[in-house]
């Protein structure tokens, strides 16, 4: 099962040059095409379309996790879809120009297996925003499938609040605008408001050391403040990235003392508080505990009494424990390998970081609080929506539980939320008093659909994504890299702190980038040193030295990450054997066994699936599991392996001691 990280992100669709094949199969309505993918496959299907057409279909992932991309006639990637690991992977497209479009199907992380691609509809784009949203929600509409909800606020008025599909398949309960949805990490902004209300009450300060309120937390010799925790700059372990190392998964129960015990056993902070942004669910769970201890109330009681009820959010509450019954709430579903769906549950005891159950109509009421400041007043709203500034002077783009950015020329307060069974997005544009909330319990629902809804309702108030004239002008300005420059760029790059490894290769005059065990991505030049990923909202810059060599690169995504080029020797079996053994981590009390099998180093764990450990450079390896992405071995004075340090981005510096044979 793929666990989705709980991330704040705004959508950026990258338009970049792909390499569509002239041999693509034609896709027709009512004519499914079955095929199989191998690790390196990229299958293509073509569609000849007029402008202003709406196309919807799906890839049934029978035994392979597939990634679906859509290219226009110029080879520009206009859409990418990658949600569930099995079952239907829905795709859709609205054409703004006529041409032959290409649908590419490739395996996720080099998987192999069978799939079937089906084109469901090819019809004119709806002429009204409401009807267009109905088109977008078609994959989640019907009495035989889990559903979704959408609400739209335009100029302070709710102009759409609608449910699609089913809230419960067993009992035939339809999804409505009043169905309770798990909004996951969107909950964080409510926790931020709760802390601000308690500050207004004079019961705490954002600059309090957390140990003033939870004294049993470990003292690391420097204060970790409530502000650090709200801004994701604390340096604490990230619970949802840390526990999976020991085999925990999102359906396991979690008690409220787990975050406290994690920090009690943490050997040192991952960064100086306030110096680095690193998204963290642990801190928001602890902040909920602060709300309870300082207010003397249960978290649910405080939130309902001080936030939800004053705003008329009468159908909003908190999920606090496993198996809790919340009337009129949506059941979550995953794809069953046997076909159809199976029940799944969301996180229960992660409230503060997650836990809020709300409706499409209630979330529109929360949007209006950013305008009216009924709860908290304008001072609290300003504090909530002011981006943090790091110790080094950089701004994070994140306030006190809400992301602050810009989209299509408009200021955006935005946050995504994803759990085992629900995907949601909250977007509010304060300058036009408008916003969108989307949430779905269907395993193929993508929260990124919010941008299509926003375009439909606010398109006349948004800046164009990019005009054709701008594209032509930009294309004319591109200084394409020479063959010699491409060869200088090719190589392996690593970002040690993030545990990120990217292999850059040149094939038939085109540049490709690949994270080990992941799908190879095409890069398109925007200058002789800058490249866009074809199907990701990301880019790369390669830095030339005076002699035109390249030793460093920068990956641009949600933030810039420096990567250094390394020259890695290939290790033979005897050399890899030195890294085999049993390794123990005291924080989690868990053991990994590394074995050499058929010349490949593999990792085994009592609860987690085995995975391959691939050599990167020197004593550094890349793990084939997201929770152990970077493995860096250490040696004793004799040169023998003494253990390794594991990291996965949000959680870093997890020490595994090598055990005696």
N, C-alpha and C positions, 0 to 999 in steps of 0.2 A: 504494500500500500504506500502511495506517495503522500506524505504529510505536507500540507501547504503551510508555509510560514505566514504568520500574521503580520502583514506589511502595510504601511501607508505608502500609497503610490498614486500618481496621476497618470493617465494613459497618454502615451505618445506613439502614434502609428508611424513607423519609419518608412519613408519612400526611398527605396534603394534598388539598384540594378541587380536583377537576378539573371539566371541563364536558362530560360525555358527551352524545352526540347521541341524540335519540329515533328517528333514522332508521338506527341501526346494523343491519348485516346479521346474520342469525342464523348462527352457526357450527355445523356438524354434522360428526360423525366420518365420514370417507370421502367428504366433499364439498369438494374443494379450491376455492378462490375465487381467480381471477387478476385482477390490476388493475395500474394504473400510478400512480406518484406524480409530482406536480410539486413545485416548490420549496416551496410553501406548503401542501401537502396534509396532511391528517390523517384517515386512514380509520379507521372504527370497526366492530367486530364484537361481537355480544352472545352471552352464554352464560347460560342459566338453570341455576343449580346449587344443590344442597342443601349443607348443612354437611358438613364432613369428607370432601370429595371431592378427588381428585388429578387434575389436568388437565395434559396435556402436548401440545404442538404445536410447529410451527415456521413461520417465514416464509422461503421460498426467495427469496433476494435475487438474482434473475436478472440484473438490470443496474442495481441501485440498492442503496446501503447504507442499511438501514432501522433505525430505533429502535422497539422494541416496549415498550408500557406496558400495565399491567392496572389498571383502576379497579374498585372495588366498587360496590354499588348506591347508596351515598351519594356517589359521585364521588370517593372517596379513592383516591389512587394507592398500590397495595400492592406492585407489582413493576415493575421496569424492566430491559430486556435490550438490550445493545448491544456485541457482541463482534466477529465477523468482518465484513469489508466486503462479501463475496460468499458465496454458498452459504447453507446453512440457519442461520437465527438462531433457536435453540431458546427456547421459553418454557414455564414451568410455574407452577402455582398450587396451593396447598392451602387450601381454604376453611375458615374458622372460623365462618362464618354463611351461611345461605341467602340467595339473592338473584340478581339479574341482573348479571353482571359484563361489563365492556366491555374489549375488547382494541383498543388504539390503535396504528396503524402510521403512522409519519411518516418523512420522509427525514433522513438525517444530513447536516448542513452543506449543506442546500438542494439536495441531489442530485435528479436526475430519472431515472426508469426503471421497469422492470417487476418485479413480484414475484408470488408465489403463497403464500397462507396455507393451512395444513393443520392440522386438529385430529386428533391421533393417538389420544389416549385420554382418557376421562372415566370414572373408576372410583372406588370407595371408597378412602380413604386407608388404607394398610397398617396393621395393628394392632400390629406390632412394629418397633422401630427398624431392625433389619437389613433387613426387607422394605421399609421406607420408603426407606432408602438405595438399595436396588435400584430402586425407582421413580424416584428422583431421577437415577440413572445410566442410565436407559433410553435417552436420546438417544445414549449412548456405548457401548451394548451391542450386540454382534453381530459376525459375522466379516467384515462389509463396511465397517467404519468404525474410525477411530482411537479409542483408548479413554482410560481414566482409572483412577486408584487412590484408595482411601480407607483411612485407618487411624484408629481411635478408641482412646484411652486413657481408661479410666474408673476412678477411684480407684486408680490405679497399675497396673491390669491392662489388657492389650491385649484388647479385646472384639470388635474388628473389624479385619481387614486383608484387603482384597479388591481384585482387579483386574477391569476391565470392558473389553469390546471388544478391539482388537488393538494390540499393540506394533509389529508390522510387517505391513503389508498384502501386500507383495510375496511374502513367504515364509510367510504365514499363521501368524505367531507371536502367541499370545494374550498379553494383558496380565495380569500376576499381581501379588500383593503383594510379590514379589521382583524385579520389573522395575525397572531403574534409570531414574529420572526426572530431568530437568534442573530443579533447584529455583530457579534464577536468583537473585534478590536475597535469598532466604532464607539464602543462603550467608554473608551479611554477619555474622551472629551467630557463625559459626564463625571468621571472621577476627578478630572481637573477642576470642574466647577464645584464639586463637593469640597475640595480642599480650599478653594478660594472663599467659599461661604464660611467655612470654619475660621479662616483668617479674618474675615470681616467680623465674625463673632468675638474676635480677640482670643481665641483658644489655641492658636498656633501661628507660626510664620512660615512662609515658603523657604526662608533661610534657616529654619531649624535643622539641626542634625537629626537624622532619622532615629538615632539611638535615644533621643530625648523621649520619643513616643514608643519605641520598641527597643528597650535597653538590652534585651537578650541577643541582639544582633552583634556580630563580631566587630571589635574596634580595630580598624586598619591603620590607625595613627593619623588619619586625616578625615575631616568631616565629610559625610555624604548627606547632602541636604535634600529636603523635599523638592526643591526646585530642580536639582540634578536628576532626581528620579522622574519627575514629570517631563523633563527634557530628553530623557534617554541618554544621559551622560554620566551615570553613576559609577560604572566600572564593575557592577555586580554580575554574577553569572546569570545567563538568560535561561530560565527554567525549561521552556519548551524546546530549546536546542541542546540543553545539558542532559536532561533525563533520558532522551532516546539513546544516548550512548550506552546506557545500562539496560536497554530493551523496553523502556516505557513507550507506550503509544497513546494516541489521542483518545482512545476509548477506555483507557485505564482510569480508575478513580484516583483523585488527588485530594489529600486533606490540606487544610489551611496552614498547617505548620510546616509543610514541605519547603516553601520558599525560605522560611526562617532557618530551617536546618541546613539548607543548601549553603546559605551565606555563613552560618556558623562553621562549616567545614571548608569553606573556600580559603585557600592558602594566602592569596593576596588579590588586590583589585586588578581588574584587567586593564584599566587605564586610570590616570589621575582624574578624579571627579571634575567635571566641567571641561575637560580637554578634548573629548572625542564623543561624537554621536554614535551610538550603537543600540539599535532598537531593542527594547527589553520589556518582557511581560512580567518578570519577577517584581520589578519596582511597582508596577500598578497594582499587583495583588497585595503588596505590602502597604500601599497607600490606602487600600480599602480597609485594612486592619487599623491604620491610623484613624480613619473616619470613625470606625466603631469605638476605639478606645477613647478618643477625644470627645466624641459626641455623647457617649454612653448609650448609644442606640445600636441596633442591628443595622447592617449596611442597607438592607432592603427598606427598613422603616425610615431611615434617614433620606434615602433617595426618593422614596415615594412622597414623604412629607415635605421635603424642602425643594424638590425639583419637578418631579412628574406631575403631582396633583396641582400645584400652582399654575402649571402651564396647560392644564386640561388633558395631560397625557394619561388618561384614566385606564388605558389598555396596556400600559407599559409596566413591567416589573423586572425582578432579578431572579435568575436561576442560580441557586446557591449550593445545591447538593445533587448527587447522582440519583436518578429515578424520580426527581421532583415532578409532580403533576402541575402543569400550568394550563388552565382552561383556555380553549380556543387558540392554542399555539400549533405551529406547523411541525409535523413529524419529519425528521431528516432521513434521506435515503442515499444509498450507494448502489452502483451497478452490481448485480449478482453474476458470478462467473457462469452460472447455469442459464442466464438470461433473466430479464426483468429486473426487479429491485429487491433490496434487503434493508431492514431497519438499521440505522446507525444513530449514535448519540453524540451530542456536542459536549464540550468541556463543561464540567459542573462547578468545580470549586475554584475556577480561575476568575471569579468576579472581581471587579476593579480593573483588570486587564480586559475582561470579556464579561459575559453573563447577562447582559440586558436583553430582554425579550420585548420587542416593540412592533408597532404596526406601521403601515404606509402612511396612514393619516396622522398618527402621533409624531412620526419623524418630521413631517411638514411643520408641525407645531414647534418642534425644537429648532428647525431652521429659522422660524420667525423670532425666536429668542435672540438670535444674533443681531436682529434689527431692533427689536423692542426692548431687549434687556430686562424683561419682566423678572427673571430670576438672575440675581447677581448684580444687576445694574451695569451701566456702561463701563465702569472701571474694571469690573471682572471680565467683561467681554473683551476689552482691550488687552488685558493681561493674558487671557486665554489664547488670543490670536496674534500675539507678538512672538516672532521667531526667536529662538535662543541664539545667543552669541557665545561661541566657544572661547576658551582662554586665549587662544591664538588670534582671535579676532574674526574668524569665519562665522557666517550665519548658517544655521542648520536647515531652515525651512520648516521647522516644527515648533509649535508653541507648547501649551500645557495640555497635551492630549489630542491635538488636532494639527494636521498638516496645513501649512500656509504657502501658497504658490501662485502661479499665474497659468491660465489656460486660454489660448486663443484671444489674448488681449484683456482678459478679465481676471481680477483677483479671485482666487479660489480657496475656500476652506474645505479641505477634503480629507477623507480617511476611508480606507478599505477595511473589510473584515472577512476573514475566512476561517471556518472550522471544519470539522469532519463532515457535517451535513448541510451547512449553509454558506453561501457566498453573498456579500453585500457591499454596497458602496454608497457613501454619503458625500454629496457635493453641494456647496452653497456659494453663490456669487453675490457678495454683499453689495456691490455697486449697482446691481440691477434687481436686488431683492428677489432673487430667483434661485431655484435649486432642484436637485434630482435625488431621489432615494430609490435604489433597486435592491432586491434581495430574492434569492431563490434557494429552494431545497432540492432541486433536480441536480444530479451529479454533474451534468454537462453545462449547468448555468455558469456564465462568466460575468463577473461584476463589471467588466470593461464595457458592457453594453450601455452603461450610463452615458458615455460620450455620444452615442448615437441618439439617445433620448434628448440630451442637451442640445445637440445640433438641430433636431427637429423642432424644438420649442424656442430656442434662443438664437438660432443661426443668424438672424438679421442683426443681432447685437454682439456677435463674435467676429473677431478678425478671421479672414480666410486662412485655412490651414497652409496653403501655398498656392499662389496662382500659377497658371501655365506660363505666363510671361516671366515670373520670377524663376520658375524651373529652368526655362531656356537660358535666362541670363546667368543663373548659377552654373548650368552645364558649360556655358561658354567660358566661364572663369576657371574651370577646373584644369589644373596642370597635372595631367595624368603621370603617374610614376613610370619611369623607364624600367626595362627588364632588369638592369643592373640594380636599380633601387629596390625592386621587389625582392631580388635575391639577398640584398643586404638586410631587408626587413625580416625575412623568414628566419624562424628559430623558436626556441622555447623561452617563455617569459613567466616570471613568478612574482606574486605579491605576498611576501612572507607573512605579514600580519594577518591578512585575510585568508591565507591558505589557498590562494587562487593560482592556478596554473593554466596557461593558454599556449597551445602549440600553433604557430603560424606557418602556413605552407603556401607554396606557389604551385598551381596546377593549370597547365594550358594558358599561362599568362594571367590567371586570376588568383587573387589572394583569398585564403580561407583561414578561419580561426576555429580551434576546437579545444574545449576543456576535456581532459581525459575522461573517458567513459560517457561523454555526452555527444550530442549531434554536432556534426561539422557544420559551421556557418560560413556563408559567403560574405565577403567584405567588398564594398564598392568605394572607389576613390572619390573624395571631395576635394582633394589636392594631392600633391605628390607625397604628402606625409600623413594625411588624415583620411579615415575610412569610416563609413557607416556599416553596421550590421544590416544584412538584407531584411531580416524579419524580427528584429529586436529593437526596442527603444534605447540603443546603445551605440557607441562609436569608439574608435581607437585613434590615438595619435602616436606616431613613431618619431623619435627625436634623433636627428642626424648629428654625428660628430663632425669635427673639422675635416676628417678624412673620408666622410660620407658613410662611415660605418654606423650601425644602430645598436646601442647597448641598453636603451631604455625606452619604455612606452607608457602611455597613460590610457586607462580605460575610463570612458565617460559613461556613467549610467545614472543612478540616483545621486551619486557623488563621484568625484575623480579618485582613481586609485592608481598609484605608481606601480609599474611592473619593471623588473630588471631582467635583462637577458642572461641566460645561463647556458653553458655548454655541458651537456649531460652525456657521460659515457654509458654505454650499454653494459649492464651487469650480467655475468653468466650465472649458472646455477650454483656453483660453489660460492660465489660472492653473495648471492641472495640468501644462502643457507645461514650466513652469519646473523641474519635478522630474525630467523625463526626462533620461536620460544613462547612462553606464557608470560603475560604482562598483567599486572594488577594495579587498579586505581583505588586508593583509599577513600577518596571523597564519595564515590558511588558504590564502593565495595563490589567491584565488578572485574571480570577477567576476560581478556582476549587472547586467543591462541593463534599464532602465525605459523603457517606450515608451507613448505615448498611442495607443490604438486605439479608434475609435468613441466617443470621449469618456471612456474608462476607462483609468486608469493600470495597466499590467500589468508584472510582473517576469519576466525570462527568465534562465535559467541553463543552463550546458552539460550538467549532469546531472539537475537537478531539474525537475519539471514547471512550466510557467508558472502564475502565480497573480495574482489581482487585488489591487491595493494601494488600500485605501479610506481616504479622508480622515477624520480624527477631529476635530482642532481645531488651529488655527494650522499649524505645520509638522510635526505628528504624524500618522502614518498607521498603519493596522492591516493587517498582511500576511495574505493568504489562505492561508498555510502556517504550520503550528504552529512551525516552527523559525525563522521570522522574523515573530513575532506583533506586535512593536512596531517601528516604523521612525520615528525622529525625526531630521528633517533639521536641518543646521546651515548657517549663512550666514556669509560673510566680511564684512569691514567695508563692502563696497560693496552688500551685500544679496543677492549671488549665492549660489546653493546651492554649498556646498563639500564636502558629504558627508552621510552619515547614520549614526546610532548604532542598532544593531539589538539586540533582546533577545527572549528567549522564556521568561522566568521563571527557570529554573535557570541559564541562561547570559545574562549581561547585559553591555552596554557593548562590543559588537563594532563597531569603527569601519570604515566603508567610505568611502574617499576618492574624490571625483568625479574622473574621468579627463578629460584634455583631449580635445576632439573629434578 
